[in-house]
Structures are given as C-alpha cells and as structure tokens.
Amino acid sequence: MAIIKNKIWPEYFESVTSGKKKFELRLNDFEVNEGDTLILQEYDPISKEYTGRQVEKKVTYVGKFMIDKLFWPKEDIEEKGIQIISIE
C-alpha cells in the first residue's frame, strides 16, 4: 500500500474534513490504487504556500477514464463539462 501526497485548495479541504466531500477528481498523472493512503495537504493558491493542515484518507475506489472513451460526444463534454456525483 502506497502513501500519496497531493495539494488541495482550502474550499475543498474544508469539505473533505467535514465529511461532506467523499471523492477526489484528479488528473491521472500518478499511480493510485484501492487501499492506498491519500494525504491531502491544504494549499493556498493565492499565497502559493501550504497552510500546514492535512487530512489522511484511505482510497476505497479508483475509476479511470479517457476522454475519447466516454459515453458522450467530445463536443458535448467540451461545451458542458463533466460532473462527478457522490452517492451514499
């Protein structure tokens, strides 16, 4: 099991720590697997500095996709974007 550290902006950090946000949408530029530990380090994009706060979460699911292999036409994705929905 790996330990992975990533930046997270303050507004998203608050939602994760409160338990409201139970997902991460990330660029697939690093290896992550179920069972890994994700350490999210709060980062202020204005000051360009870490705040010193962090939260540790266990990875329970990883879904990866490529834009050309999605269910919708590329033009629709470019126009409307994609949303991720967390469910319980």
Distance bins in CASP14 RR format, pairs under 12 A and 6 or more apart:
PFRMAT RR
TARGET T0000
AUTHOR 0000-0000-0000
RMODE 2
METHOD distances of the structure
MODEL  1
1 31 0 0 0 0 0 1 0 0 0 0 0
1 32 0 0 0 0 0 1 0 0 0 0 0
1 33 1 0 0 1 0 0 0 0 0 0 0
1 34 0 0 0 0 1 0 0 0 0 0 0
1 35 1 0 1 0 0 0 0 0 0 0 0
1 36 1 0 1 0 0 0 0 0 0 0 0
1 37 1 0 0 1 0 0 0 0 0 0 0
1 38 0 0 0 0 0 1 0 0 0 0 0
1 58 0 0 0 0 1 0 0 0 0 0 0
1 59 0 0 0 0 1 0 0 0 0 0 0
2 30 0 0 0 0 1 0 0 0 0 0 0
2 31 1 0 0 1 0 0 0 0 0 0 0
2 32 1 0 0 1 0 0 0 0 0 0 0
2 33 1 0 0 1 0 0 0 0 0 0 0
2 34 0 0 0 0 0 1 0 0 0 0 0
2 35 0 0 0 0 1 0 0 0 0 0 0
2 36 1 0 1 0 0 0 0 0 0 0 0
2 37 1 0 0 1 0 0 0 0 0 0 0
2 38 0 0 0 0 1 0 0 0 0 0 0
2 39 0 0 0 0 0 1 0 0 0 0 0
2 58 0 0 0 0 0 1 0 0 0 0 0
2 59 0 0 0 0 1 0 0 0 0 0 0
2 62 0 0 0 0 0 1 0 0 0 0 0
3 30 0 0 0 0 0 1 0 0 0 0 0
3 32 0 0 0 0 0 1 0 0 0 0 0
3 33 0 0 0 0 0 1 0 0 0 0 0
3 35 0 0 0 0 0 1 0 0 0 0 0
3 36 1 0 0 1 0 0 0 0 0 0 0
3 37 1 0 1 0 0 0 0 0 0 0 0
3 38 0 0 0 0 1 0 0 0 0 0 0
3 39 1 0 0 1 0 0 0 0 0 0 0
3 40 0 0 0 0 0 1 0 0 0 0 0
3 54 0 0 0 0 0 1 0 0 0 0 0
3 56 0 0 0 0 1 0 0 0 0 0 0
3 57 0 0 0 0 0 1 0 0 0 0 0
3 58 0 0 0 0 0 1 0 0 0 0 0
3 59 0 0 0 0 0 1 0 0 0 0 0
4 24 0 0 0 0 0 1 0 0 0 0 0
4 26 0 0 0 0 1 0 0 0 0 0 0
4 29 0 0 0 0 0 1 0 0 0 0 0
4 30 1 0 0 1 0 0 0 0 0 0 0
4 31 0 0 0 0 1 0 0 0 0 0 0
4 32 1 0 1 0 0 0 0 0 0 0 0
4 33 0 0 0 0 1 0 0 0 0 0 0
4 35 0 0 0 0 0 1 0 0 0 0 0
4 36 1 0 1 0 0 0 0 0 0 0 0
4 37 1 0 0 1 0 0 0 0 0 0 0
4 38 1 0 1 0 0 0 0 0 0 0 0
4 39 1 0 0 1 0 0 0 0 0 0 0
4 40 0 0 0 0 1 0 0 0 0 0 0
4 41 0 0 0 0 0 1 0 0 0 0 0
4 56 0 0 0 0 0 1 0 0 0 0 0
4 57 0 0 0 0 0 1 0 0 0 0 0
4 58 0 0 0 0 0 1 0 0 0 0 0
4 59 0 0 0 0 1 0 0 0 0 0 0
4 62 0 0 0 0 0 1 0 0 0 0 0
5 30 0 0 0 0 1 0 0 0 0 0 0
5 32 0 0 0 0 0 1 0 0 0 0 0
5 36 0 0 0 0 0 1 0 0 0 0 0
5 37 0 0 0 0 1 0 0 0 0 0 0
5 38 0 0 0 0 1 0 0 0 0 0 0
5 39 1 0 1 0 0 0 0 0 0 0 0
5 40 0 0 0 0 1 0 0 0 0 0 0
5 41 1 0 1 0 0 0 0 0 0 0 0
5 42 0 0 0 0 0 1 0 0 0 0 0
5 43 0 0 0 0 0 1 0 0 0 0 0
5 50 0 0 0 0 0 1 0 0 0 0 0
5 54 0 0 0 0 1 0 0 0 0 0 0
5 55 0 0 0 0 0 1 0 0 0 0 0
5 56 0 0 0 0 1 0 0 0 0 0 0
5 57 0 0 0 0 0 1 0 0 0 0 0
6 12 0 0 0 0 0 1 0 0 0 0 0
6 13 0 0 0 0 0 1 0 0 0 0 0
6 16 0 0 0 0 0 1 0 0 0 0 0
6 24 1 0 0 1 0 0 0 0 0 0 0
6 25 0 0 0 0 0 1 0 0 0 0 0
6 26 1 0 0 1 0 0 0 0 0 0 0
6 27 0 0 0 0 0 1 0 0 0 0 0
6 29 0 0 0 0 0 1 0 0 0 0 0
6 30 1 0 0 1 0 0 0 0 0 0 0
6 32 0 0 0 0 1 0 0 0 0 0 0
6 36 0 0 0 0 0 1 0 0 0 0 0
6 37 0 0 0 0 0 1 0 0 0 0 0
6 38 1 0 0 1 0 0 0 0 0 0 0
6 39 1 0 0 1 0 0 0 0 0 0 0
6 40 1 0 1 0 0 0 0 0 0 0 0
6 41 1 0 0 1 0 0 0 0 0 0 0
6 42 0 0 0 0 0 1 0 0 0 0 0
6 43 0 0 0 0 1 0 0 0 0 0 0
6 50 0 0 0 0 0 1 0 0 0 0 0
6 54 0 0 0 0 1 0 0 0 0 0 0
6 55 0 0 0 0 0 1 0 0 0 0 0
6 56 0 0 0 0 0 1 0 0 0 0 0
6 57 0 0 0 0 0 1 0 0 0 0 0
6 59 0 0 0 0 0 1 0 0 0 0 0
7 13 0 0 0 0 1 0 0 0 0 0 0
7 24 0 0 0 0 0 1 0 0 0 0 0
7 26 0 0 0 0 0 1 0 0 0 0 0
7 27 0 0 0 0 0 1 0 0 0 0 0
7 38 0 0 0 0 0 1 0 0 0 0 0
7 39 0 0 0 0 0 1 0 0 0 0 0
7 40 1 0 0 1 0 0 0 0 0 0 0
7 41 1 0 1 0 0 0 0 0 0 0 0
7 42 0 0 0 0 1 0 0 0 0 0 0
7 43 1 1 0 0 0 0 0 0 0 0 0
7 44 0 0 0 0 1 0 0 0 0 0 0
7 45 0 0 0 0 1 0 0 0 0 0 0
7 48 0 0 0 0 0 1 0 0 0 0 0
7 49 0 0 0 0 0 1 0 0 0 0 0
7 50 1 0 0 1 0 0 0 0 0 0 0
7 51 0 0 0 0 0 1 0 0 0 0 0
7 52 0 0 0 0 0 1 0 0 0 0 0
7 53 0 0 0 0 0 1 0 0 0 0 0
7 54 0 0 0 0 0 1 0 0 0 0 0
8 14 0 0 0 0 1 0 0 0 0 0 0
8 15 0 0 0 0 1 0 0 0 0 0 0
8 16 1 0 0 1 0 0 0 0 0 0 0
8 17 0 0 0 0 1 0 0 0 0 0 0
8 21 0 0 0 0 1 0 0 0 0 0 0
8 24 0 0 0 0 1 0 0 0 0 0 0
8 25 0 0 0 0 0 1 0 0 0 0 0
8 26 0 0 0 0 1 0 0 0 0 0 0
8 38 0 0 0 0 1 0 0 0 0 0 0
8 39 0 0 0 0 1 0 0 0 0 0 0
8 40 1 0 1 0 0 0 0 0 0 0 0
8 41 1 0 0 1 0 0 0 0 0 0 0
8 42 1 0 1 0 0 0 0 0 0 0 0
8 43 1 0 0 1 0 0 0 0 0 0 0
8 44 0 0 0 0 0 1 0 0 0 0 0
8 45 0 0 0 0 0 1 0 0 0 0 0
8 50 0 0 0 0 0 1 0 0 0 0 0
8 51 0 0 0 0 0 1 0 0 0 0 0
8 52 0 0 0 0 0 1 0 0 0 0 0
8 53 0 0 0 0 1 0 0 0 0 0 0
8 54 0 0 0 0 1 0 0 0 0 0 0
8 55 0 0 0 0 1 0 0 0 0 0 0
8 56 0 0 0 0 0 1 0 0 0 0 0
8 57 0 0 0 0 0 1 0 0 0 0 0
9 15 0 0 0 0 0 1 0 0 0 0 0
9 16 0 0 0 0 0 1 0 0 0 0 0
9 21 0 0 0 0 0 1 0 0 0 0 0
9 24 0 0 0 0 0 1 0 0 0 0 0
9 40 0 0 0 0 1 0 0 0 0 0 0
9 41 0 0 0 0 0 1 0 0 0 0 0
9 42 1 0 0 1 0 0 0 0 0 0 0
9 43 1 0 0 1 0 0 0 0 0 0 0
9 44 1 0 0 1 0 0 0 0 0 0 0
9 45 1 0 1 0 0 0 0 0 0 0 0
9 46 0 0 0 0 1 0 0 0 0 0 0
9 47 0 0 0 0 0 1 0 0 0 0 0
9 48 0 0 0 0 0 1 0 0 0 0 0
9 50 0 0 0 0 0 1 0 0 0 0 0
9 51 0 0 0 0 0 1 0 0 0 0 0
9 53 0 0 0 0 0 1 0 0 0 0 0
10 16 0 0 0 0 0 1 0 0 0 0 0
10 17 0 0 0 0 0 1 0 0 0 0 0
10 40 0 0 0 0 0 1 0 0 0 0 0
10 41 0 0 0 0 0 1 0 0 0 0 0
10 42 1 0 1 0 0 0 0 0 0 0 0
10 43 0 0 0 0 1 0 0 0 0 0 0
10 44 1 0 0 1 0 0 0 0 0 0 0
10 45 0 0 0 0 1 0 0 0 0 0 0
10 46 0 0 0 0 1 0 0 0 0 0 0
10 47 0 0 0 0 0 1 0 0 0 0 0
10 49 0 0 0 0 0 1 0 0 0 0 0
10 50 0 0 0 0 0 1 0 0 0 0 0
10 51 1 0 0 1 0 0 0 0 0 0 0
10 52 0 0 0 0 0 1 0 0 0 0 0
10 53 0 0 0 0 1 0 0 0 0 0 0
11 17 0 0 0 0 0 1 0 0 0 0 0
11 18 0 0 0 0 0 1 0 0 0 0 0
11 20 0 0 0 0 0 1 0 0 0 0 0
11 21 0 0 0 0 1 0 0 0 0 0 0
11 42 0 0 0 0 0 1 0 0 0 0 0
11 43 0 0 0 0 0 1 0 0 0 0 0
11 44 0 0 0 0 0 1 0 0 0 0 0
11 45 0 0 0 0 0 1 0 0 0 0 0
11 46 0 0 0 0 0 1 0 0 0 0 0
12 18 0 0 0 0 0 1 0 0 0 0 0
12 19 0 0 0 0 0 1 0 0 0 0 0
12 20 0 0 0 0 0 1 0 0 0 0 0
12 21 1 0 0 1 0 0 0 0 0 0 0
12 22 0 0 0 0 0 1 0 0 0 0 0
12 23 0 0 0 0 0 1 0 0 0 0 0
12 24 0 0 0 0 1 0 0 0 0 0 0
12 25 0 0 0 0 1 0 0 0 0 0 0
12 26 0 0 0 0 0 1 0 0 0 0 0
12 40 0 0 0 0 1 0 0 0 0 0 0
12 41 0 0 0 0 0 1 0 0 0 0 0
12 42 0 0 0 0 1 0 0 0 0 0 0
12 43 0 0 0 0 1 0 0 0 0 0 0
12 44 0 0 0 0 0 1 0 0 0 0 0
12 45 0 0 0 0 0 1 0 0 0 0 0
12 55 0 0 0 0 0 1 0 0 0 0 0
13 19 0 0 0 0 0 1 0 0 0 0 0
13 20 0 0 0 0 0 1 0 0 0 0 0
13 21 0 0 0 0 1 0 0 0 0 0 0
13 24 0 0 0 0 0 1 0 0 0 0 0
13 39 0 0 0 0 0 1 0 0 0 0 0
13 40 1 0 0 1 0 0 0 0 0 0 0
13 41 0 0 0 0 1 0 0 0 0 0 0
13 42 1 0 1 0 0 0 0 0 0 0 0
13 43 0 0 0 0 1 0 0 0 0 0 0
13 44 0 0 0 0 1 0 0 0 0 0 0
13 45 0 0 0 0 0 1 0 0 0 0 0
13 50 0 0 0 0 0 1 0 0 0 0 0
13 51 0 0 0 0 1 0 0 0 0 0 0
13 52 0 0 0 0 0 1 0 0 0 0 0
13 53 1 0 0 1 0 0 0 0 0 0 0
13 54 0 0 0 0 1 0 0 0 0 0 0
13 55 1 0 0 1 0 0 0 0 0 0 0
13 57 0 0 0 0 0 1 0 0 0 0 0
14 20 0 0 0 0 1 0 0 0 0 0 0
14 21 0 0 0 0 1 0 0 0 0 0 0
14 40 0 0 0 0 0 1 0 0 0 0 0
14 42 0 0 0 0 1 0 0 0 0 0 0
14 51 0 0 0 0 0 1 0 0 0 0 0
14 53 0 0 0 0 1 0 0 0 0 0 0
14 55 0 0 0 0 0 1 0 0 0 0 0
15 21 1 1 0 0 0 0 0 0 0 0 0
15 22 0 0 0 0 1 0 0 0 0 0 0
15 23 0 0 0 0 0 1 0 0 0 0 0
15 24 0 0 0 0 0 1 0 0 0 0 0
15 40 0 0 0 0 0 1 0 0 0 0 0
15 42 0 0 0 0 0 1 0 0 0 0 0
15 55 0 0 0 0 0 1 0 0 0 0 0
15 86 0 0 0 0 0 1 0 0 0 0 0
16 22 0 0 0 0 1 0 0 0 0 0 0
16 23 0 0 0 0 1 0 0 0 0 0 0
16 24 0 0 0 0 1 0 0 0 0 0 0
16 38 0 0 0 0 1 0 0 0 0 0 0
16 39 0 0 0 0 0 1 0 0 0 0 0
16 40 1 0 0 1 0 0 0 0 0 0 0
16 41 0 0 0 0 0 1 0 0 0 0 0
16 42 0 0 0 0 1 0 0 0 0 0 0
16 53 0 0 0 0 0 1 0 0 0 0 0
16 54 0 0 0 0 0 1 0 0 0 0 0
16 55 1 0 1 0 0 0 0 0 0 0 0
16 56 0 0 0 0 0 1 0 0 0 0 0
16 57 1 0 0 1 0 0 0 0 0 0 0
16 86 0 0 0 0 0 1 0 0 0 0 0
17 40 0 0 0 0 1 0 0 0 0 0 0
17 42 0 0 0 0 1 0 0 0 0 0 0
17 53 0 0 0 0 1 0 0 0 0 0 0
17 54 0 0 0 0 1 0 0 0 0 0 0
17 55 1 0 1 0 0 0 0 0 0 0 0
17 56 0 0 0 0 0 1 0 0 0 0 0
17 57 0 0 0 0 1 0 0 0 0 0 0
18 55 0 0 0 0 0 1 0 0 0 0 0
19 55 0 0 0 0 1 0 0 0 0 0 0
19 57 0 0 0 0 1 0 0 0 0 0 0
19 86 0 0 0 0 0 1 0 0 0 0 0
19 88 0 0 0 0 0 1 0 0 0 0 0
20 86 0 0 0 0 1 0 0 0 0 0 0
20 88 0 0 0 0 0 1 0 0 0 0 0
21 40 0 0 0 0 0 1 0 0 0 0 0
21 55 0 0 0 0 0 1 0 0 0 0 0
21 57 0 0 0 0 0 1 0 0 0 0 0
21 84 0 0 0 0 0 1 0 0 0 0 0
21 85 0 0 0 0 0 1 0 0 0 0 0
21 86 1 0 0 1 0 0 0 0 0 0 0
22 57 0 0 0 0 1 0 0 0 0 0 0
22 58 0 0 0 0 0 1 0 0 0 0 0
22 59 0 0 0 0 0 1 0 0 0 0 0
22 60 0 0 0 0 1 0 0 0 0 0 0
22 61 0 0 0 0 0 1 0 0 0 0 0
22 84 0 0 0 0 0 1 0 0 0 0 0
22 85 0 0 0 0 0 1 0 0 0 0 0
22 86 1 0 1 0 0 0 0 0 0 0 0
22 87 0 0 0 0 1 0 0 0 0 0 0
22 88 1 0 0 1 0 0 0 0 0 0 0
23 38 0 0 0 0 0 1 0 0 0 0 0
23 40 0 0 0 0 0 1 0 0 0 0 0
23 57 0 0 0 0 0 1 0 0 0 0 0
23 59 0 0 0 0 0 1 0 0 0 0 0
23 60 0 0 0 0 0 1 0 0 0 0 0
23 61 0 0 0 0 1 0 0 0 0 0 0
23 62 0 0 0 0 0 1 0 0 0 0 0
23 63 0 0 0 0 0 1 0 0 0 0 0
23 83 0 0 0 0 0 1 0 0 0 0 0
23 84 1 0 1 0 0 0 0 0 0 0 0
23 85 0 0 0 0 1 0 0 0 0 0 0
23 86 1 0 1 0 0 0 0 0 0 0 0
23 87 0 0 0 0 1 0 0 0 0 0 0
23 88 0 0 0 0 0 1 0 0 0 0 0
24 30 0 0 0 0 0 1 0 0 0 0 0
24 32 0 0 0 0 1 0 0 0 0 0 0
24 36 0 0 0 0 0 1 0 0 0 0 0
24 38 1 0 0 1 0 0 0 0 0 0 0
24 39 0 0 0 0 0 1 0 0 0 0 0
24 40 1 0 0 1 0 0 0 0 0 0 0
24 55 0 0 0 0 0 1 0 0 0 0 0
24 57 0 0 0 0 1 0 0 0 0 0 0
24 59 0 0 0 0 1 0 0 0 0 0 0
24 60 0 0 0 0 0 1 0 0 0 0 0
24 61 0 0 0 0 0 1 0 0 0 0 0
24 62 0 0 0 0 1 0 0 0 0 0 0
24 63 0 0 0 0 0 1 0 0 0 0 0
24 84 0 0 0 0 1 0 0 0 0 0 0
24 86 0 0 0 0 0 1 0 0 0 0 0
25 62 0 0 0 0 0 1 0 0 0 0 0
25 63 0 0 0 0 0 1 0 0 0 0 0
25 64 0 0 0 0 0 1 0 0 0 0 0
25 65 0 0 0 0 0 1 0 0 0 0 0
25 81 0 0 0 0 0 1 0 0 0 0 0
25 82 0 0 0 0 1 0 0 0 0 0 0
25 83 0 0 0 0 1 0 0 0 0 0 0
25 84 1 0 1 0 0 0 0 0 0 0 0
25 85 0 0 0 0 0 1 0 0 0 0 0
25 86 0 0 0 0 0 1 0 0 0 0 0
26 32 1 0 0 1 0 0 0 0 0 0 0
26 38 0 0 0 0 1 0 0 0 0 0 0
26 40 0 0 0 0 0 1 0 0 0 0 0
26 59 0 0 0 0 0 1 0 0 0 0 0
26 62 0 0 0 0 1 0 0 0 0 0 0
26 63 0 0 0 0 0 1 0 0 0 0 0
26 64 0 0 0 0 1 0 0 0 0 0 0
26 84 0 0 0 0 0 1 0 0 0 0 0
27 64 0 0 0 0 0 1 0 0 0 0 0
27 65 0 0 0 0 0 1 0 0 0 0 0
27 67 0 0 0 0 0 1 0 0 0 0 0
28 62 0 0 0 0 1 0 0 0 0 0 0
28 63 0 0 0 0 1 0 0 0 0 0 0
28 64 1 0 1 0 0 0 0 0 0 0 0
28 65 0 0 0 0 1 0 0 0 0 0 0
28 66 0 0 0 0 1 0 0 0 0 0 0
28 67 0 0 0 0 0 1 0 0 0 0 0
29 64 0 0 0 0 0 1 0 0 0 0 0
30 36 0 0 0 0 0 1 0 0 0 0 0
30 38 0 0 0 0 0 1 0 0 0 0 0
30 59 0 0 0 0 0 1 0 0 0 0 0
30 62 0 0 0 0 0 1 0 0 0 0 0
30 64 0 0 0 0 0 1 0 0 0 0 0
31 59 0 0 0 0 0 1 0 0 0 0 0
31 62 0 0 0 0 1 0 0 0 0 0 0
31 64 0 0 0 0 0 1 0 0 0 0 0
32 38 1 0 0 1 0 0 0 0 0 0 0
32 39 0 0 0 0 0 1 0 0 0 0 0
32 57 0 0 0 0 0 1 0 0 0 0 0
32 58 0 0 0 0 0 1 0 0 0 0 0
32 59 1 0 1 0 0 0 0 0 0 0 0
32 60 0 0 0 0 0 1 0 0 0 0 0
32 61 0 0 0 0 0 1 0 0 0 0 0
32 62 1 0 1 0 0 0 0 0 0 0 0
32 63 0 0 0 0 1 0 0 0 0 0 0
32 64 0 0 0 0 1 0 0 0 0 0 0
33 58 0 0 0 0 0 1 0 0 0 0 0
33 59 1 0 0 1 0 0 0 0 0 0 0
33 60 0 0 0 0 0 1 0 0 0 0 0
33 61 0 0 0 0 0 1 0 0 0 0 0
33 62 1 0 0 1 0 0 0 0 0 0 0
33 63 0 0 0 0 0 1 0 0 0 0 0
33 64 0 0 0 0 0 1 0 0 0 0 0
34 58 0 0 0 0 1 0 0 0 0 0 0
34 59 1 0 1 0 0 0 0 0 0 0 0
34 60 1 0 0 1 0 0 0 0 0 0 0
34 61 1 0 0 1 0 0 0 0 0 0 0
34 62 1 0 0 1 0 0 0 0 0 0 0
34 63 0 0 0 0 1 0 0 0 0 0 0
35 57 0 0 0 0 0 1 0 0 0 0 0
35 58 1 0 1 0 0 0 0 0 0 0 0
35 59 1 0 1 0 0 0 0 0 0 0 0
35 60 1 0 0 1 0 0 0 0 0 0 0
35 61 0 0 0 0 1 0 0 0 0 0 0
35 62 0 0 0 0 1 0 0 0 0 0 0
36 56 0 0 0 0 0 1 0 0 0 0 0
36 57 0 0 0 0 1 0 0 0 0 0 0
36 58 1 0 0 1 0 0 0 0 0 0 0
36 59 1 0 1 0 0 0 0 0 0 0 0
36 60 0 0 0 0 1 0 0 0 0 0 0
36 61 0 0 0 0 0 1 0 0 0 0 0
36 62 0 0 0 0 1 0 0 0 0 0 0
37 54 0 0 0 0 0 1 0 0 0 0 0
37 55 0 0 0 0 0 1 0 0 0 0 0
37 56 1 0 1 0 0 0 0 0 0 0 0
37 57 1 0 0 1 0 0 0 0 0 0 0
37 58 1 0 1 0 0 0 0 0 0 0 0
37 59 1 0 0 1 0 0 0 0 0 0 0
37 60 0 0 0 0 0 1 0 0 0 0 0
38 54 0 0 0 0 0 1 0 0 0 0 0
38 55 0 0 0 0 1 0 0 0 0 0 0
38 56 1 0 0 1 0 0 0 0 0 0 0
38 57 1 0 1 0 0 0 0 0 0 0 0
38 58 1 0 0 1 0 0 0 0 0 0 0
38 59 1 0 1 0 0 0 0 0 0 0 0
38 60 0 0 0 0 0 1 0 0 0 0 0
38 61 0 0 0 0 0 1 0 0 0 0 0
38 62 0 0 0 0 0 1 0 0 0 0 0
39 50 0 0 0 0 0 1 0 0 0 0 0
39 52 0 0 0 0 0 1 0 0 0 0 0
39 53 0 0 0 0 0 1 0 0 0 0 0
39 54 1 0 1 0 0 0 0 0 0 0 0
39 55 1 0 0 1 0 0 0 0 0 0 0
39 56 1 0 1 0 0 0 0 0 0 0 0
39 57 1 0 0 1 0 0 0 0 0 0 0
39 58 0 0 0 0 0 1 0 0 0 0 0
39 59 0 0 0 0 0 1 0 0 0 0 0
40 50 0 0 0 0 0 1 0 0 0 0 0
40 51 0 0 0 0 0 1 0 0 0 0 0
40 52 0 0 0 0 0 1 0 0 0 0 0
40 53 0 0 0 0 1 0 0 0 0 0 0
40 54 1 0 0 1 0 0 0 0 0 0 0
40 55 1 0 1 0 0 0 0 0 0 0 0
40 56 1 0 0 1 0 0 0 0 0 0 0
40 57 1 0 0 1 0 0 0 0 0 0 0
40 59 0 0 0 0 0 1 0 0 0 0 0
41 49 0 0 0 0 0 1 0 0 0 0 0
41 50 1 0 1 0 0 0 0 0 0 0 0
41 51 0 0 0 0 1 0 0 0 0 0 0
41 52 1 0 0 1 0 0 0 0 0 0 0
41 53 1 0 0 1 0 0 0 0 0 0 0
41 54 1 0 1 0 0 0 0 0 0 0 0
41 55 0 0 0 0 1 0 0 0 0 0 0
41 56 0 0 0 0 0 1 0 0 0 0 0
41 57 0 0 0 0 0 1 0 0 0 0 0
42 49 0 0 0 0 1 0 0 0 0 0 0
42 50 1 0 0 1 0 0 0 0 0 0 0
42 51 1 0 1 0 0 0 0 0 0 0 0
42 52 1 0 0 1 0 0 0 0 0 0 0
42 53 1 0 1 0 0 0 0 0 0 0 0
42 54 1 0 0 1 0 0 0 0 0 0 0
42 55 0 0 0 0 1 0 0 0 0 0 0
43 49 1 0 0 1 0 0 0 0 0 0 0
43 50 1 0 1 0 0 0 0 0 0 0 0
43 51 1 0 0 1 0 0 0 0 0 0 0
43 52 0 0 0 0 1 0 0 0 0 0 0
43 53 0 0 0 0 1 0 0 0 0 0 0
43 54 0 0 0 0 1 0 0 0 0 0 0
44 50 1 0 0 1 0 0 0 0 0 0 0
44 51 1 0 1 0 0 0 0 0 0 0 0
44 52 0 0 0 0 1 0 0 0 0 0 0
44 53 0 0 0 0 0 1 0 0 0 0 0
45 51 0 0 0 0 0 1 0 0 0 0 0
61 84 0 0 0 0 0 1 0 0 0 0 0
61 86 0 0 0 0 0 1 0 0 0 0 0
61 87 0 0 0 0 0 1 0 0 0 0 0
63 84 0 0 0 0 0 1 0 0 0 0 0
64 70 0 0 0 0 0 1 0 0 0 0 0
65 71 0 0 0 0 1 0 0 0 0 0 0
65 72 0 0 0 0 0 1 0 0 0 0 0
65 77 0 0 0 0 0 1 0 0 0 0 0
65 82 0 0 0 0 1 0 0 0 0 0 0
65 84 0 0 0 0 0 1 0 0 0 0 0
66 74 0 0 0 0 0 1 0 0 0 0 0
66 77 0 0 0 0 0 1 0 0 0 0 0
67 73 0 0 0 0 0 1 0 0 0 0 0
67 74 1 0 0 1 0 0 0 0 0 0 0
67 75 0 0 0 0 0 1 0 0 0 0 0
67 76 0 0 0 0 0 1 0 0 0 0 0
67 77 1 0 0 1 0 0 0 0 0 0 0
67 78 0 0 0 0 1 0 0 0 0 0 0
67 81 0 0 0 0 0 1 0 0 0 0 0
67 82 0 0 0 0 1 0 0 0 0 0 0
68 74 1 0 0 1 0 0 0 0 0 0 0
68 77 0 0 0 0 1 0 0 0 0 0 0
69 77 0 0 0 0 0 1 0 0 0 0 0
70 76 0 0 0 0 1 0 0 0 0 0 0
70 77 1 0 0 1 0 0 0 0 0 0 0
70 78 0 0 0 0 0 1 0 0 0 0 0
70 81 0 0 0 0 0 1 0 0 0 0 0
70 82 1 0 0 1 0 0 0 0 0 0 0
71 77 0 0 0 0 1 0 0 0 0 0 0
71 82 0 0 0 0 0 1 0 0 0 0 0
72 78 0 0 0 0 0 1 0 0 0 0 0
72 79 0 0 0 0 0 1 0 0 0 0 0
72 80 0 0 0 0 1 0 0 0 0 0 0
72 81 0 0 0 0 1 0 0 0 0 0 0
72 82 0 0 0 0 1 0 0 0 0 0 0
72 83 0 0 0 0 0 1 0 0 0 0 0
73 79 0 0 0 0 1 0 0 0 0 0 0
73 80 0 0 0 0 0 1 0 0 0 0 0
73 81 0 0 0 0 0 1 0 0 0 0 0
74 80 0 0 0 0 0 1 0 0 0 0 0
74 81 0 0 0 0 0 1 0 0 0 0 0
74 82 0 0 0 0 0 1 0 0 0 0 0
75 81 0 0 0 0 0 1 0 0 0 0 0
76 82 0 0 0 0 1 0 0 0 0 0 0
77 83 0 0 0 0 0 1 0 0 0 0 0
END
